[in-house]
Amino acid sequence: MPLKAIRGPKAWLWRWRRSPLKRRADVVEAWVLLGAWLLTVLAGVSAGLLAARSVEHGLAEERADWRPVVARVVRRAPGTSPGHGHTSAGERVWAKVRWTVADGSAHTGQVRVRPGSKAGTPVTVWTDPQGRLVNRPTSAAEADFRGALIGCLVGVSAAAVPFGAGLAVRGRLERRRMAAWDTEWARLGPQWGGWSDHDRRSG
């Protein structure tokens, strides 16, 4: 008879309880499961926190280093100004602008401006310490959200490694234990059956 057919409902932590049927393999499996769960939690939490802090630290440095600068449109932007054609108020077009940084050096770049903006129109842009164009830095709230999101993703990915390894080892131990039980049942089962026949004949 297969072992699975005679196993009762699975009890929590049964491998840690005293039982004459518990074998060394059961104890090994219990420690493997415990170690896998501990490593899963530790790896997930540690990696998630490190990733979140790294992201938040990097975004905080951007907020501290990046500065808004007033740039000027170099030449008239394509299109027509809102109210003088079919251009919507929220539409933007690319135009060349020029700005000067703290050390006095001039820089140029392409940014989006209102259609039809005249040469000399002021436009606020963000620059890094070298005067290069960058995107607007994230706010503290946005940085917290992004850090938490990336931390969760990294934590889940890191936790999947020991969790998957633990499942693989547990599956291998389970197969070995089942094979051992089946072998012993094949050896002892006929003896139990023979004893029952003899008992019935004696009765």
BAKESE-78017 format. One line per 10 residues: their letters; for each residue z, x, y of N, C-alpha, C. Coordinates in steps of 0.2 Angstrom, whole numbers. Each point is the difference from the previous one (the first is absolute). Last residue first. Layout:
% BAKESE-78017
a = Z X Y Z X Y Z X Y | ... $
END
This chain:
% BAKESE-78017
gsrrdhdswg = 79 -42 -91 3 -6 1 -3 -5 -5 | -8 21 -1 7 1 -2 3 -7 2 | -22 3 7 0 0 -8 7 0 -2 | -3 3 23 -2 -7 -2 0 -1 -8 | 4 21 9 5 -4 2 -1 -7 -2 | -17 16 -3 5 1 -5 6 -5 2 | -18 0 15 -2 -3 -6 6 1 -5 | 3 10 21 1 -7 0 -2 -4 -6 | -2 24 2 7 -2 -1 0 -8 0 | -21 9 4 2 1 -7 8 -2 -1 $
gwqpglrawe = -9 1 22 -3 -6 -4 2 0 -7 | 6 18 14 4 -6 1 -3 -6 -3 | -11 20 -4 7 1 -2 4 -7 1 | -22 3 10 0 -2 -7 7 1 -4 | -1 7 23 -2 -7 -1 0 -2 -7 | 3 22 9 6 -3 -2 -2 -8 -1 | -17 16 6 3 3 -6 6 -4 -2 | -14 -7 18 -4 0 -6 4 3 -6 | 10 1 21 0 -7 -3 -4 -1 -6 | 0 21 12 7 -2 -4 0 -7 -2 $
tdwaamrrre = -19 6 12 0 4 -6 7 -1 -4 | -3 -11 21 -5 -3 -5 1 4 -7 | 12 9 19 3 -7 -3 -5 -3 -5 | -8 19 11 5 2 -4 4 -6 -3 | -18 -4 15 -2 3 -6 5 2 -4 | 6 -8 21 -2 -5 -4 -3 3 -7 | 7 15 16 6 -3 -3 -3 -6 -4 | -16 12 11 3 4 -5 6 -3 -3 | -11 -11 18 -4 1 -6 3 4 -6 | 11 -1 21 1 -7 -3 -5 0 -7 $
lrgrvalgag = 0 20 14 6 -1 -4 1 -7 -3 | -19 3 14 0 5 -6 6 0 -4 | 0 -13 20 -5 -3 -5 0 5 -6 | 13 8 18 3 -6 -3 -5 -3 -6 | -9 17 14 5 2 -5 4 -5 -3 | -15 -7 17 -4 3 -6 5 3 -5 | 9 -10 19 -2 -5 -4 -4 3 -6 | 8 15 17 6 -3 -4 -3 -5 -5 | -15 9 15 2 5 -5 5 -3 -4 | -6 -13 18 -5 0 -5 1 5 -6 $
fpvaaasvgv = 15 0 19 0 -7 -4 -5 0 -5 | 1 19 14 5 0 -5 0 -6 -4 | -17 0 17 0 5 -5 5 1 -5 | -1 -17 18 -4 -1 -5 0 5 -5 | 11 2 21 4 -3 -5 -4 -1 -6 | -11 8 19 4 5 -3 4 -3 -6 | -13 -15 13 -4 5 -4 4 5 -3 | 11 -15 14 -2 -3 -7 -4 4 -4 | 7 8 21 5 -1 -4 -2 -3 -7 | -15 2 18 1 6 -3 6 0 -5 $
lcgilagrfd = -5 -19 12 -6 1 -4 1 7 -4 | 16 -7 16 0 -4 -6 -5 1 -5 | 1 12 21 5 2 -4 0 -5 -7 | -15 -5 17 -2 6 -4 5 2 -4 | 6 -18 13 -6 -2 -4 -2 6 -4 | 16 3 16 3 -3 -5 -5 -2 -5 | -7 11 20 4 4 -5 3 -3 -6 | -11 -13 17 -5 4 -4 4 5 -5 | 13 -14 15 -4 -4 -5 -5 5 -5 | 12 10 18 4 -2 -5 -3 -4 -6 $
aeaastprnv = -13 6 19 2 6 -4 4 -2 -5 | -4 -16 16 -6 1 -4 1 6 -5 | 17 -4 16 0 -6 -5 -6 1 -5 | 1 15 18 6 1 -4 0 -5 -6 | -24 4 11 7 -2 3 5 2 -6 | -24 13 2 3 -6 -3 7 -1 3 | -21 12 13 5 1 -5 3 -6 -2 | -26 2 8 7 -1 3 5 1 -6 | -21 15 -3 1 -7 1 7 -2 3 | -14 22 6 3 -2 -6 1 -8 1 $
lrgqpdtwvt = -13 24 12 1 -7 0 3 -2 -7 | 5 24 12 -5 -4 -4 1 -7 0 | 13 19 10 -4 -4 4 -6 -4 -3 | 20 13 -9 -6 5 2 -5 -4 4 | 20 -11 -8 2 6 4 -6 4 2 | -7 -24 -5 5 4 -4 1 6 5 | -8 -25 8 -2 6 -2 5 4 -3 | -10 -26 9 5 4 -3 -2 6 -2 | -9 -18 21 -1 3 -7 6 4 -2 | -10 -19 20 6 4 -3 -2 2 -7 $
vptgaksgpr = -16 -4 22 1 -2 -6 6 4 -3 | -15 -6 25 5 3 -4 1 -3 -7 | -23 3 15 5 -5 -2 6 4 -4 | -21 11 8 7 1 4 5 -6 -2 | -25 -6 -4 2 7 0 6 0 5 | -4 -24 -10 -3 5 4 3 7 -1 | -2 -21 -18 5 3 4 -4 6 4 | -9 -17 -16 -2 1 7 5 3 4 | 10 -9 -22 -7 1 1 -2 0 8 | 24 9 -10 -4 -6 2 -7 1 1 $
vrvqgthasg = 11 18 -15 1 -3 6 -3 -7 1 | 6 22 -19 -2 -7 1 2 -3 7 | -5 27 -7 5 -5 -1 -3 -7 2 | -5 29 -3 -3 -7 0 6 -5 -2 | 1 25 14 -1 -3 -7 -2 -7 1 | 8 25 13 -4 -6 0 0 -2 -7 | 15 17 18 -2 -2 -7 -4 -6 1 | 12 22 16 -3 -6 -1 -3 -1 -7 | 22 15 11 -6 0 -4 -3 -7 0 | 22 6 9 -6 0 5 -7 0 -4 $
davtwrvkaw = 23 -2 -9 -1 7 2 -6 1 4 | 8 -22 -8 5 4 4 -2 7 2 | -21 -16 -5 7 0 -3 5 4 4 | -23 -16 4 3 6 1 7 1 -3 | -25 -15 -4 7 0 2 2 7 0 | -23 -18 -4 2 6 2 8 0 2 | -21 -16 -15 6 1 5 2 7 1 | -21 -18 -11 3 7 0 5 0 6 | -6 -21 -16 -2 3 6 3 7 0 | -4 -25 -16 1 7 0 -2 3 7 $
vregasthgh = 8 -26 -3 -6 5 -2 2 7 1 | 12 -27 -3 0 7 2 -6 4 -2 | 11 -28 3 -5 5 -2 1 7 3 | 12 -22 5 3 5 -4 -5 5 -3 | -7 -18 15 5 4 3 3 6 -4 | -25 -9 -4 6 -2 0 5 4 3 | -27 -3 6 5 5 -3 7 -4 0 | -22 -7 9 3 -3 -6 5 4 -4 | -4 1 27 -5 0 -5 4 -4 -6 | 11 6 20 -6 1 2 -5 0 -5 $
gpstgparrv = 23 -3 -4 -1 -4 6 -7 1 3 | 11 20 -13 1 -7 -1 -1 -4 6 | -14 22 -1 7 -2 1 1 -7 -2 | -20 14 -11 1 -3 6 8 -2 0 | -15 21 -14 2 -7 1 1 -2 7 | 4 26 -7 -5 -5 -2 2 -7 1 | 12 19 15 -1 -2 -7 -5 -5 -1 | 1 20 19 1 -7 -1 -1 -2 -8 | 9 24 5 -6 -3 2 1 -8 -2 | 19 15 -2 -5 5 2 -6 -4 3 $
vravvprwda = 26 -9 -2 -7 -1 -3 -4 5 4 | 26 6 -2 -5 -4 4 -7 0 -3 | 29 2 -7 -7 3 0 -5 -4 4 | 28 4 -4 -5 -4 3 -6 4 0 | 21 1 -18 -4 3 6 -5 -4 2 | 23 0 -18 -5 -3 3 -3 4 6 | 12 11 -22 1 -2 7 -6 -4 2 | 14 12 -23 -6 -3 3 1 -4 6 | 18 11 -13 -5 5 2 -6 -4 4 | 19 -12 -10 3 4 5 -6 5 3 $
reealghevs = -6 -16 -17 3 -4 6 3 5 5 | -7 9 -20 -6 -2 3 3 -4 7 | 16 7 -15 -2 5 3 -7 -1 4 | 10 -17 -14 4 1 6 -2 6 4 | -11 -5 -20 -2 -5 5 4 1 7 | 5 13 -19 -7 2 2 -2 -4 6 | 20 -5 -12 1 6 4 -7 2 3 | 0 -18 -14 4 -2 6 1 6 4 | -9 3 -21 -5 -3 4 3 -2 7 | 14 11 -16 -6 4 2 -5 -3 5 $
raallgasvg = 18 -13 -11 2 5 6 -5 4 2 | -6 -13 -18 2 -4 6 2 4 6 | -3 10 -21 -6 -1 3 1 -4 6 | 19 5 -12 -3 6 3 -7 -1 3 | 11 -18 -12 4 2 6 -3 6 4 | -9 -6 -21 -1 -6 5 3 2 6 | 4 14 -19 -7 1 3 -2 -5 6 | 21 -2 -11 0 6 3 -7 1 3 | 4 -19 -13 4 0 6 -1 6 4 | -10 -1 -21 -3 -5 4 3 0 7 $
alvtllwagl = 8 14 -17 -6 2 2 -3 -5 5 | 20 -5 -11 1 6 5 -6 2 3 | -1 -18 -16 4 -2 6 0 6 5 | -9 4 -21 -4 -5 3 3 -1 7 | 13 13 -15 -6 4 4 -4 -5 4 | 17 -10 -13 2 4 5 -5 4 4 | -7 -12 -19 2 -5 6 3 4 5 | -5 12 -19 -6 -2 3 1 -5 6 | 19 8 -13 -3 5 4 -7 -2 3 | 10 -15 -15 5 1 6 -3 5 4 $
lvwaevvdar = -12 -4 -20 0 -5 5 4 1 6 | 2 16 -17 -6 0 3 -2 -6 5 | 20 0 -13 0 5 6 -6 1 3 | 1 -15 -18 4 -2 5 0 5 6 | -11 6 -20 -4 -5 4 4 -3 6 | 11 14 -15 -5 4 3 -4 -5 5 | 15 -10 -15 4 4 5 -5 4 5 | -9 -10 -19 2 -5 5 3 3 5 | -5 13 -18 -6 -1 4 1 -6 5 | 17 6 -16 -1 5 6 -6 -1 4 $
rklpsrrwrw = 10 -21 -11 -2 6 -3 0 5 6 | 12 -25 -7 -3 4 5 -1 7 -3 | 10 -18 -12 -7 0 -1 -3 4 6 | 23 -5 -1 -1 4 -6 -8 1 -1 | 13 -3 24 -3 -4 -5 -2 5 -6 | 10 -1 27 1 2 -6 -3 -4 -5 | -10 2 24 6 -3 -3 0 3 -7 | -17 4 16 6 4 2 6 -3 -4 | -22 -9 -2 -1 7 -2 7 4 1 | -5 -23 8 3 0 -7 0 7 -3 $
lwakpgriak = -6 -10 23 4 6 -1 3 0 -7 | -10 -23 4 0 5 5 5 5 -2 | -13 -15 -18 6 0 4 0 6 5 | -18 -16 -15 1 7 3 6 -1 4 | -5 -16 -21 -1 1 7 2 6 3 | -4 2 -26 2 -5 4 -1 1 8 | -13 9 -24 4 2 6 2 -6 4 | -14 0 -20 7 -1 -1 4 2 6 | -24 2 -1 2 -7 -2 7 -1 -1 | -9 21 6 0 -4 5 1 -7 -2 $
lpm = -2 17 -16 6 0 4 0 -5 5 | -14 -4 -22 -1 4 6 7 0 4 | -2 -3 -27 0 -4 6 0 4 6 $
END
